[in-house]
């Protein structure tokens, strides 16, 4: 990928793939937990939380992945989940090239008293990778 815009487009495409999968599943398959503590819906909720936190972090200049919504309705209501993902797609579409260059401070997930410097571009890369990882788990 050559630009942040291409990275955003790639992330949006991954989210669209997720929406297509949610649309394809029935309610039972979406909420079932066979041989796993996590349902398909819970993986999608987790991904949505990270993406939503990224957007909030851009607005604040600080990103704390541990402060997630953990909205259980996303895990159990496919239509609601799709609506939330479509909102995330709109937010990602609003990111500008200048936004990508802005510094962002990220709370460490190892030591919550530590904040580290990052960039929106780097965090988009993380969210993309994290999304693909959870799709593999699904």
Secondary structure, DSSP 4 states (H G I P E B T S, - for coil): --SHHHHHHHHHHHHHHHHHHHHHS-HHHHH--TTSSS-HHHHHHHHHHHHHHHHHHHHHTEE-TTS----HHHHH-HHHHHHHHHHHHHHHHT--HHHHTSEEEEE-SS-TT-EEEEEHHHHHHHHHHHHHHHHHH-
